[in-house]
C-alpha cells in the first residue's frame, strides 16, 4: 500500500532516448488544480513547471517552489488523503485524474485527451513553446 504513494522518475541517458518519449502539451493552471495518473497500482504525480512571466526575486521563486512541492498541504490535505479519496471514488483504475484541491472536486479519465478537455474547462490554458 505504501508504494502507491511514491513518486517515480525516468532517467534519460541520451538524446536518442529523449526523442522516443512522447511529448504532451503543458498547461498553465491555478495552483489548486493538480493532475495525477495511475499505472500498475502506483499513483504518479504530474509536476507542473513554474512558468514566470516576469523577473522575480530568488526568495519569491523559492517560496513558489516550496508551495508547489507541498501543494496538497497548502490546501489542508495530504497526498495520502487525496489518493485515498481517488481510490474510494474510482476503485483504483488506471488512468488520469484531475483534482481541484480548493473546491474538493475529483475527476477521473481513461485517456489523456479527455483530461485535456477538463483542464480547459477548469480554466487551464495550453502553453506553446
N, C-alpha and C positions, 0 to 999 in steps of 0.2 A: 504494500500500500504506500509506503514512504517513497518508493521510486516514482510514483505518479506526480510527485511534487518537485521533481528535479528538472533542471534545465539541461539541454544538450546543445553542443556546438560542433560544427563540422570544420575541420582544419583543411584548408586548401593549400596544396603543396606546389602547384604550378599554374601557369596561365591557361594551359590546356584543360585542367580540371575545372577552372573557373568558367570557361566557355561552355562546358557541359551542363552547368547548373541553370535550370530555368529561372528567368528573372520575373519578378512581379512588380507591378506599378506600386509605388509608395503613395500613401495617403497622408495629408495633413489632417490632424484630428485634435479635438479638445483633449485635454489631459485625462478626463474621466472615461473616454471611450478606449477600451483595450481589446486586443484580439489574442486568441489562443487557438491552438489546434491540438487535436488528439490523434495519436497514431500509436499503434501497438501498445495500448494501455498506459501511455505516458501523455501528460499534458505538456505541451511546449508553449513557451511564451514568446510572442512576437514582439521583439523590441522595436520601438519606433526611434527613428533618428531625429535628434533635435535639430530642426532647421530654423535658423535665426536670420531674420530679415534686417537686422541692424547690429552694429557692434555692441557687445555687452562686456561689462567688466568681468574679470575672471571669477569673482565671487558670485555674480549672477549666474554664470554658466555652471559653477559647482552646485549652487542651490537648485537649479533646474535639474541637473543630473541626479541629485540626491532625491528629489521628489519623484523623478522618473523611475529610479531603481526600486522605490517602495510605494508605487502609486496606489496600490490597493490599501495600504495602511493610511495613506493620506486621506482616504475616504472612509476610514473606520472599519476596514475589512482586512483579513489576511488572505494570502493566496490560497491557503488550505480551505478557508471558508468559501471562497469563490469556487474552487474546484469541487467542493462537497455539494454545493448547490447545483453546479452543472451536472454532476453525476446523478443527483436525485432527479433533476428535471428531464434529463435526456438519456439516462441509462448508460453513460459511458461510451456512446457511439463515437467512432472515428469520424472526424470532420473538423469543421471550423466553427469557432464561437466568437461572438461579439458581446462584450459586456459593457453596459453603461453603469459604471460604479456609482455615480452621483444619484441616479434615479432607480438603482437596483433593478435594472432590466437585463434579461439574459436571452440571447438568441443563438440558435444552432442552425448550421447549414451543411449539407452534404458536400457541396462543391464551392470552390473559391469564387466563381462568377456570381453566385447568389449572395455571398458575403459582401462582395464589392457593391452590389445594389443596396444592401442595408447600410453599409458605411456611408454611401452617398445620401441616403435618406436621413441619416443622423447628422448630416452637415459636414462630413469629411470630404475633402476635395483631393482628386488625384494630382500628383506632383510630376511634372515633366522635367527631365534632366537633359 
